[in-house]
Amino acid sequence: MSQIKIYALNETIAQLRIKLSNAIHEALVESLAYPKEKIFQRFIPLE
């Protein structure tokens, strides 16, 4: 399984983390048949 890495400014991650996480996870589950119970993403904050 691959892991999705999201690079973004600290402020952007703080504001949109939950929405982005849900959207990315839903897309992975639907398009690549990833398991629903596992999340394969990592947010990397930038200054």
Summary of the structure (lengths in Angstrom):
residues: 47
radius of gyration: 11.1
end to end distance: 29.0
largest distance: 34.0
contacts: 96
relative contact order: 0.35
helix: 49%
strand: 26%
